[in-house]
Amino acid sequence: MTMLLTAIAAAFGALFLVLAGYVWLNRRQIASAGLLRERLGDLGTTNAGIASAPILKQAETESRLDRYLAGRSFTAVVEEETRRSGIGWTPAQFASYVVAGVCIGSISAFWLPFAYALPFGVVGALAPFIMVARRRKQRERQIEEQLPDAVEMLVNSMKAGFSLQAGMNFVGTELPAPTGPEFARFYDEQRLGIDVKQALLSLQDRLGTLDARMLVLAILIQRETGGNLGEILGNISRVIRERINFRDHVGVLTAESKMSALILSLLPVLLFFIIQVTNPEYIAELTGTETGRLLLGYGAVSLVVGFLLLTRMSRIEA
């Protein structure tokens, strides 16, 4: 119990040091962000103001770590992934969370044999990547669910006499995040002088879904060739709803196999740690010998490969 409490205290101490270091490195950026929030609060923020906030945030003072990471190949990838996930972390923030994950994961294995510090640290380092991927998937799912309503609102506004740009602004003000602010940002961009085609392509990139690409492509083709845009968008809305219904039906049919893959993969790991804690002598032949550690590594790789194969077999693109 004393070792466990010591490990918990060390983990919180490491987390405090990482957070303190991050705040010190980003003190100018935090101060600028606070001043920006005060000004936006005085002006009375609307949905359109929220949509234009990323443009204003570009004027904030960058931290030293952000300036150091600027221009590197992985920095652009990190910025793209965090932007599409809706988290909005800077590369410096993402790197800080990775370092914090490594420290917390390694210290969490303090009460276990030293050999576990490395895998726990790797898991801690992967935690921010997993969180960004999960948040991106959740955001894309929300966009896919909101997009049919957005298209129908756009069609109805155009039938009422609004232009495409005014209809986009109407959707942006009426629809909640994450889809609404992106449509409002399109309206702000084209008002600031950006070409409508480029603004539509930026909207497609920010939404990042197949349905959004289909919507933007239909609008661009109609602008080049002509036709009834309202009728085209109405058909797209029906196609999107049918795809969502089909995807949900497929998800119900494959839920059992996905859950089986997860349980079969986690059961050996859970059993191993239970035995390690309750009766370490019983499993000492695996953890204390070279052959045992090789067998553990082989088992871990086999579990990962098996889980990936089972999930891949149950995945159906809808």
C-alpha positions as a Markdown table, in Angstrom:
| # | Residue | x | y | z |
|---|---|---|---|---|
| 1 | Met | 0.0 | 0.0 | 0.0 |
| 2 | Thr | 2.9 | 2.4 | 0.8 |
| 3 | Met | 4.5 | 1.8 | -2.6 |
| 4 | Leu | 1.1 | 2.4 | -4.3 |
| 5 | Leu | 0.6 | 5.7 | -2.5 |
| 6 | Thr | 4.2 | 6.7 | -3.3 |
| 7 | Ala | 3.6 | 5.9 | -7.0 |
| 8 | Ile | 0.3 | 7.9 | -7.0 |
| 9 | Ala | 2.1 | 10.9 | -5.3 |
| 10 | Ala | 5.0 | 10.7 | -7.8 |
| 11 | Ala | 2.5 | 10.6 | -10.8 |
| 12 | Phe | 0.7 | 13.7 | -9.5 |
| 13 | Gly | 4.0 | 15.4 | -8.9 |
| 14 | Ala | 5.2 | 14.6 | -12.4 |
| 15 | Leu | 1.9 | 15.9 | -13.9 |
| 16 | Phe | 2.2 | 19.1 | -11.9 |
| 17 | Leu | 5.8 | 19.7 | -13.1 |
| 18 | Val | 4.7 | 19.1 | -16.7 |
| 19 | Leu | 1.8 | 21.4 | -16.5 |
| 20 | Ala | 3.9 | 24.1 | -14.8 |
| 21 | Gly | 6.5 | 23.8 | -17.5 |
| 22 | Tyr | 3.8 | 24.1 | -20.2 |
| 23 | Val | 2.3 | 27.1 | -18.6 |
| 24 | Trp | 5.7 | 28.8 | -18.3 |
| 25 | Leu | 6.6 | 28.1 | -21.9 |
| 26 | Asn | 3.2 | 29.3 | -23.2 |
| 27 | Arg | 2.7 | 32.2 | -20.8 |
| 28 | Arg | 2.5 | 34.8 | -23.6 |
| 29 | Gln | 0.1 | 32.8 | -25.7 |
| 30 | Ile | -2.2 | 32.2 | -22.6 |
| 31 | Ala | -2.2 | 35.9 | -21.8 |
| 32 | Ser | -3.0 | 36.8 | -25.4 |
| 33 | Ala | -5.8 | 34.2 | -25.5 |
| 34 | Gly | -7.3 | 35.7 | -22.3 |
| 35 | Leu | -7.2 | 39.2 | -23.7 |
| 36 | Leu | -8.9 | 37.9 | -26.9 |
| 37 | Arg | -11.6 | 36.2 | -24.9 |
| 38 | Glu | -12.3 | 39.4 | -23.0 |
| 39 | Arg | -12.6 | 41.4 | -26.2 |
| 40 | Leu | -14.9 | 38.8 | -27.8 |
| 41 | Gly | -17.0 | 38.8 | -24.7 |
| 42 | Asp | -17.4 | 42.6 | -24.8 |
| 43 | Leu | -18.5 | 42.4 | -28.4 |
| 44 | Gly | -21.1 | 39.7 | -27.7 |
| 45 | Thr | -20.0 | 36.5 | -29.4 |
| 46 | Thr | -22.4 | 34.9 | -31.9 |
| 47 | Asn | -22.2 | 31.7 | -33.9 |
| 48 | Ala | -20.5 | 33.7 | -36.7 |
| 49 | Gly | -18.0 | 35.1 | -34.2 |
| 50 | Ile | -17.2 | 31.6 | -32.9 |
| 51 | Ala | -16.7 | 30.5 | -36.5 |
| 52 | Ser | -14.2 | 33.3 | -37.1 |
| 53 | Ala | -12.4 | 32.7 | -33.8 |
| 54 | Pro | -9.8 | 30.4 | -35.5 |
| 55 | Ile | -8.9 | 33.3 | -37.9 |
| 56 | Leu | -8.4 | 35.6 | -34.9 |
| 57 | Lys | -6.3 | 33.0 | -33.0 |
| 58 | Gln | -3.7 | 33.1 | -35.8 |
| 59 | Ala | -2.8 | 36.5 | -34.5 |
| 60 | Glu | -2.0 | 35.3 | -31.0 |
| 61 | Thr | 1.6 | 35.1 | -29.9 |
| 62 | Glu | 3.2 | 31.7 | -30.5 |
| 63 | Ser | 5.1 | 30.0 | -27.8 |
| 64 | Arg | 8.8 | 29.2 | -28.1 |
| 65 | Leu | 8.1 | 25.6 | -28.6 |
| 66 | Asp | 5.6 | 26.3 | -31.4 |
| 67 | Arg | 8.2 | 28.5 | -33.1 |
| 68 | Tyr | 10.8 | 25.7 | -32.8 |
| 69 | Leu | 8.4 | 23.1 | -34.3 |
| 70 | Ala | 7.2 | 25.4 | -37.1 |
| 71 | Gly | 8.2 | 24.2 | -40.6 |
| 72 | Arg | 8.8 | 20.6 | -39.7 |
| 73 | Ser | 7.1 | 17.8 | -41.6 |
| 74 | Phe | 5.3 | 16.2 | -38.6 |
| 75 | Thr | 4.1 | 19.6 | -37.4 |
| 76 | Ala | 1.7 | 20.0 | -40.3 |
| 77 | Val | 0.3 | 16.5 | -39.8 |
| 78 | Val | -0.3 | 17.2 | -36.1 |
| 79 | Glu | -2.0 | 20.5 | -36.8 |
| 80 | Glu | -4.2 | 18.9 | -39.5 |
| 81 | Glu | -5.3 | 16.0 | -37.2 |
| 82 | Thr | -6.0 | 18.2 | -34.2 |
| 83 | Arg | -7.9 | 20.7 | -36.3 |
| 84 | Arg | -10.1 | 17.9 | -37.8 |
| 85 | Ser | -10.7 | 16.5 | -34.4 |
| 86 | Gly | -12.0 | 19.8 | -33.1 |
| 87 | Ile | -9.6 | 19.8 | -30.2 |
| 88 | Gly | -7.5 | 22.7 | -31.6 |
| 89 | Trp | -4.2 | 21.8 | -29.9 |
| 90 | Thr | -1.0 | 23.4 | -31.1 |
| 91 | Pro | 2.0 | 21.2 | -31.9 |
| 92 | Ala | 3.6 | 22.4 | -28.6 |
| 93 | Gln | 0.5 | 21.4 | -26.6 |
| 94 | Phe | 0.4 | 18.0 | -28.3 |
| 95 | Ala | 4.1 | 17.4 | -27.6 |
| 96 | Ser | 3.5 | 18.5 | -24.0 |
| 97 | Tyr | 0.7 | 16.0 | -23.6 |
| 98 | Val | 2.9 | 13.2 | -25.1 |
| 99 | Val | 5.7 | 13.9 | -22.6 |
| 100 | Ala | 3.1 | 14.0 | -19.8 |
| 101 | Gly | 1.7 | 10.7 | -20.9 |
| 102 | Val | 5.2 | 9.1 | -20.9 |
| 103 | Cys | 5.9 | 10.4 | -17.4 |
| 104 | Ile | 2.6 | 9.4 | -15.9 |
| 105 | Gly | 2.7 | 6.0 | -17.7 |
| 106 | Ser | 6.2 | 5.2 | -16.5 |
| 107 | Ile | 5.6 | 6.3 | -12.9 |
| 108 | Ser | 2.3 | 4.3 | -12.8 |
| 109 | Ala | 4.4 | 1.2 | -13.2 |
| 110 | Phe | 6.5 | 2.1 | -10.1 |
| 111 | Trp | 4.8 | -0.7 | -8.1 |
| 112 | Leu | 5.5 | -3.3 | -10.8 |
| 113 | Pro | 8.8 | -4.7 | -12.0 |
| 114 | Phe | 11.1 | -2.2 | -13.8 |
| 115 | Ala | 10.5 | -4.0 | -17.2 |
| 116 | Tyr | 6.9 | -2.7 | -17.2 |
| 117 | Ala | 8.0 | 1.0 | -17.1 |
| 118 | Leu | 8.7 | 1.0 | -20.9 |
| 119 | Pro | 5.4 | -0.5 | -22.1 |
| 120 | Phe | 3.5 | 1.7 | -19.7 |
| 121 | Gly | 5.4 | 4.7 | -21.0 |
| 122 | Val | 4.6 | 3.8 | -24.6 |
| 123 | Val | 0.9 | 3.5 | -23.7 |
| 124 | Gly | 1.1 | 6.9 | -22.0 |
| 125 | Ala | 2.8 | 8.4 | -25.1 |
| 126 | Leu | 0.1 | 6.9 | -27.4 |
| 127 | Ala | -2.8 | 8.2 | -25.3 |
| 128 | Pro | -2.8 | 11.7 | -27.0 |
| 129 | Phe | -2.8 | 10.1 | -30.4 |
| 130 | Ile | -5.7 | 7.8 | -29.4 |
| 131 | Met | -7.6 | 10.7 | -28.0 |
| 132 | Val | -7.2 | 12.8 | -31.2 |
| 133 | Ala | -8.2 | 9.9 | -33.4 |
| 134 | Arg | -11.2 | 9.2 | -31.3 |
| 135 | Arg | -12.3 | 12.8 | -31.1 |
| 136 | Arg | -11.9 | 13.1 | -34.9 |
| 137 | Lys | -14.0 | 10.1 | -35.5 |
| 138 | Gln | -16.7 | 11.4 | -33.1 |
| 139 | Arg | -16.6 | 14.8 | -34.8 |
| 140 | Glu | -17.0 | 13.2 | -38.3 |
| 141 | Arg | -19.9 | 11.2 | -37.0 |
| 142 | Gln | -21.6 | 14.3 | -35.7 |
| 143 | Ile | -21.0 | 16.1 | -39.1 |
| 144 | Glu | -22.4 | 13.1 | -41.0 |
| 145 | Glu | -25.6 | 13.2 | -38.8 |
| 146 | Gln | -26.0 | 17.0 | -39.1 |
| 147 | Leu | -25.2 | 17.3 | -42.8 |
| 148 | Pro | -28.6 | 16.1 | -44.1 |
| 149 | Asp | -30.4 | 18.8 | -42.0 |
| 150 | Ala | -27.9 | 21.4 | -43.1 |
| 151 | Val | -28.5 | 20.5 | -46.8 |
| 152 | Glu | -32.3 | 20.6 | -46.3 |
| 153 | Met | -32.0 | 24.0 | -44.5 |
| 154 | Leu | -29.9 | 25.3 | -47.4 |
| 155 | Val | -32.5 | 24.0 | -50.0 |
| 156 | Asn | -35.4 | 25.6 | -48.1 |
| 157 | Ser | -33.5 | 28.9 | -47.8 |
| 158 | Met | -32.8 | 28.9 | -51.5 |
| 159 | Lys | -36.5 | 28.2 | -52.3 |
| 160 | Ala | -37.3 | 31.2 | -50.1 |
| 161 | Gly | -35.2 | 33.4 | -52.3 |
| 162 | Phe | -31.8 | 33.4 | -50.6 |
| 163 | Ser | -28.6 | 33.1 | -52.5 |
| 164 | Leu | -26.2 | 30.3 | -51.9 |
| 165 | Gln | -24.0 | 32.5 | -49.7 |
| 166 | Ala | -26.9 | 33.8 | -47.7 |
| 167 | Gly | -28.2 | 30.2 | -47.3 |
| 168 | Met | -24.9 | 29.1 | -46.0 |
| 169 | Asn | -24.9 | 31.9 | -43.5 |
| 170 | Phe | -28.5 | 30.9 | -42.4 |
| 171 | Val | -27.3 | 27.3 | -41.9 |
| 172 | Gly | -24.3 | 28.5 | -39.9 |
| 173 | Thr | -26.4 | 30.6 | -37.5 |
| 174 | Glu | -29.2 | 28.0 | -37.0 |
| 175 | Leu | -27.2 | 24.7 | -36.9 |
| 176 | Pro | -25.1 | 23.9 | -33.8 |
| 177 | Ala | -21.5 | 22.9 | -33.8 |
| 178 | Pro | -19.5 | 21.3 | -35.3 |
| 179 | Thr | -21.3 | 21.7 | -38.7 |
| 180 | Gly | -22.9 | 25.1 | -38.2 |
| 181 | Pro | -19.8 | 27.2 | -37.5 |
| 182 | Glu | -18.0 | 25.7 | -40.5 |
| 183 | Phe | -20.8 | 27.0 | -42.8 |
| 184 | Ala | -20.7 | 30.3 | -41.1 |
| 185 | Arg | -17.0 | 30.5 | -41.7 |
| 186 | Phe | -17.6 | 29.9 | -45.4 |
| 187 | Tyr | -19.8 | 32.9 | -45.4 |
| 188 | Asp | -17.2 | 35.0 | -43.6 |
| 189 | Glu | -14.4 | 33.9 | -45.9 |
| 190 | Gln | -16.2 | 34.7 | -49.2 |
| 191 | Arg | -17.3 | 38.1 | -47.7 |
| 192 | Leu | -13.6 | 38.8 | -47.0 |
| 193 | Gly | -12.8 | 38.4 | -50.6 |
| 194 | Ile | -11.9 | 34.7 | -50.9 |
| 195 | Asp | -13.1 | 33.1 | -54.1 |
| 196 | Val | -16.3 | 31.1 | -53.6 |
| 197 | Lys | -14.7 | 28.0 | -55.1 |
| 198 | Gln | -11.7 | 28.2 | -52.8 |
| 199 | Ala | -14.0 | 28.8 | -49.8 |
| 200 | Leu | -16.1 | 25.7 | -50.8 |
| 201 | Leu | -12.9 | 23.6 | -51.0 |
| 202 | Ser | -11.8 | 24.9 | -47.6 |
| 203 | Leu | -15.2 | 24.0 | -46.2 |
| 204 | Gln | -14.9 | 20.5 | -47.7 |
| 205 | Asp | -11.4 | 20.1 | -46.1 |
| 206 | Arg | -12.6 | 21.3 | -42.7 |
| 207 | Leu | -15.6 | 19.0 | -42.6 |
| 208 | Gly | -13.5 | 16.1 | -43.9 |
| 209 | Thr | -16.3 | 13.6 | -44.7 |
| 210 | Leu | -17.3 | 11.8 | -47.9 |
| 211 | Asp | -20.8 | 13.4 | -47.8 |
| 212 | Ala | -19.2 | 16.9 | -47.5 |
| 213 | Arg | -17.0 | 16.2 | -50.6 |
| 214 | Met | -20.1 | 15.1 | -52.5 |
| 215 | Leu | -22.0 | 18.2 | -51.5 |
| 216 | Val | -19.2 | 20.6 | -52.5 |
| 217 | Leu | -18.6 | 18.7 | -55.8 |
| 218 | Ala | -22.3 | 19.1 | -56.7 |
| 219 | Ile | -22.2 | 22.8 | -56.0 |
| 220 | Leu | -19.0 | 23.3 | -58.0 |
| 221 | Ile | -20.4 | 21.3 | -61.0 |
| 222 | Gln | -23.7 | 23.3 | -60.9 |
| 223 | Arg | -21.8 | 26.6 | -60.9 |
| 224 | Glu | -19.9 | 25.4 | -64.0 |
| 225 | Thr | -22.7 | 23.8 | -66.0 |
| 226 | Gly | -25.9 | 25.3 | -64.5 |
| 227 | Gly | -29.1 | 23.5 | -63.4 |
| 228 | Asn | -31.5 | 23.5 | -60.5 |
| 229 | Leu | -29.3 | 23.6 | -57.5 |
| 230 | Gly | -32.1 | 23.1 | -55.1 |
| 231 | Glu | -33.2 | 19.9 | -56.7 |
| 232 | Ile | -29.6 | 18.6 | -56.8 |
| 233 | Leu | -29.1 | 19.3 | -53.1 |
| 234 | Gly | -32.4 | 17.7 | -52.3 |
| 235 | Asn | -31.3 | 14.5 | -54.0 |
| 236 | Ile | -28.0 | 14.6 | -52.1 |
| 237 | Ser | -29.8 | 15.0 | -48.8 |
| 238 | Arg | -31.8 | 11.9 | -49.5 |
| 239 | Val | -28.7 | 9.9 | -50.5 |
| 240 | Ile | -26.9 | 11.0 | -47.3 |
| 241 | Arg | -29.8 | 9.9 | -45.1 |
| 242 | Glu | -30.0 | 6.5 | -46.9 |
| 243 | Arg | -26.2 | 6.0 | -46.4 |
| 244 | Ile | -26.6 | 6.9 | -42.7 |
| 245 | Asn | -29.5 | 4.4 | -42.3 |
| 246 | Phe | -27.5 | 1.7 | -44.1 |
| 247 | Arg | -24.4 | 2.3 | -42.0 |
| 248 | Asp | -26.4 | 2.1 | -38.8 |
| 249 | His | -27.9 | -1.2 | -39.9 |
| 250 | Val | -24.5 | -2.6 | -40.8 |
| 251 | Gly | -23.2 | -1.5 | -37.4 |
| 252 | Val | -26.0 | -3.4 | -35.6 |
| 253 | Leu | -25.2 | -6.5 | -37.6 |
| 254 | Thr | -21.5 | -6.4 | -36.8 |
| 255 | Ala | -21.6 | -5.2 | -33.2 |
| 256 | Glu | -21.4 | -8.8 | -31.8 |
| 257 | Ser | -18.2 | -9.7 | -33.7 |
| 258 | Lys | -16.6 | -6.4 | -32.7 |
| 259 | Met | -17.4 | -6.9 | -29.1 |
| 260 | Ser | -16.1 | -10.5 | -29.3 |
| 261 | Ala | -12.8 | -9.3 | -30.7 |
| 262 | Leu | -12.4 | -6.8 | -27.9 |
| 263 | Ile | -13.3 | -9.2 | -25.1 |
| 264 | Leu | -11.0 | -12.0 | -26.5 |
| 265 | Ser | -8.1 | -9.5 | -26.8 |
| 266 | Leu | -8.5 | -8.0 | -23.3 |
| 267 | Leu | -9.2 | -11.1 | -21.4 |
| 268 | Pro | -5.6 | -12.5 | -21.4 |
| 269 | Val | -4.2 | -9.2 | -20.5 |
| 270 | Leu | -6.6 | -8.7 | -17.6 |
| 271 | Leu | -5.9 | -12.2 | -16.3 |
| 272 | Phe | -2.1 | -11.7 | -16.5 |
| 273 | Phe | -2.3 | -8.5 | -14.4 |
| 274 | Ile | -4.6 | -10.1 | -11.9 |
| 275 | Ile | -2.2 | -13.0 | -11.4 |
| 276 | Gln | 0.7 | -10.6 | -11.3 |
| 277 | Val | -0.8 | -8.7 | -8.4 |
| 278 | Thr | -2.4 | -11.5 | -6.4 |
| 279 | Asn | 0.2 | -14.3 | -6.9 |
| 280 | Pro | 3.4 | -13.0 | -8.4 |
| 281 | Glu | 5.4 | -16.2 | -7.7 |
| 282 | Tyr | 3.0 | -18.2 | -9.9 |
| 283 | Ile | 3.9 | -16.1 | -12.9 |
| 284 | Ala | 7.6 | -15.5 | -12.1 |
| 285 | Glu | 8.7 | -18.1 | -14.7 |
| 286 | Leu | 7.3 | -15.8 | -17.4 |
| 287 | Thr | 8.5 | -12.4 | -16.0 |
| 288 | Gly | 11.8 | -13.5 | -14.5 |
| 289 | Thr | 13.4 | -15.5 | -17.3 |
| 290 | Glu | 14.5 | -14.6 | -20.8 |
| 291 | Thr | 12.4 | -17.4 | -22.4 |
| 292 | Gly | 9.3 | -16.2 | -20.4 |
| 293 | Arg | 9.8 | -12.6 | -21.5 |
| 294 | Leu | 10.1 | -13.8 | -25.1 |
| 295 | Leu | 6.9 | -15.7 | -24.8 |
| 296 | Leu | 5.2 | -12.7 | -23.3 |
| 297 | Gly | 6.3 | -10.6 | -26.2 |
| 298 | Tyr | 5.1 | -13.2 | -28.7 |
| 299 | Gly | 1.8 | -13.4 | -26.9 |
| 300 | Ala | 1.4 | -9.6 | -26.9 |
| 301 | Val | 2.1 | -9.4 | -30.6 |
| 302 | Ser | -0.3 | -12.2 | -31.3 |
| 303 | Leu | -3.1 | -10.5 | -29.4 |
| 304 | Val | -2.6 | -7.2 | -31.3 |
| 305 | Val | -2.5 | -9.0 | -34.7 |
| 306 | Gly | -5.5 | -11.1 | -33.8 |
| 307 | Phe | -7.5 | -8.0 | -32.6 |
| 308 | Leu | -6.7 | -6.1 | -35.8 |
| 309 | Leu | -7.7 | -9.1 | -38.0 |
| 310 | Leu | -11.0 | -9.6 | -36.2 |
| 311 | Thr | -11.9 | -5.9 | -36.3 |
| 312 | Arg | -10.9 | -5.8 | -40.0 |
| 313 | Met | -13.1 | -8.8 | -40.8 |
| 314 | Ser | -16.1 | -7.2 | -39.1 |
| 315 | Arg | -15.6 | -3.8 | -40.7 |
| 316 | Ile | -17.8 | -3.0 | -43.7 |
| 317 | Glu | -17.5 | 0.3 | -45.5 |
| 318 | Ala | -20.9 | 1.9 | -45.8 |
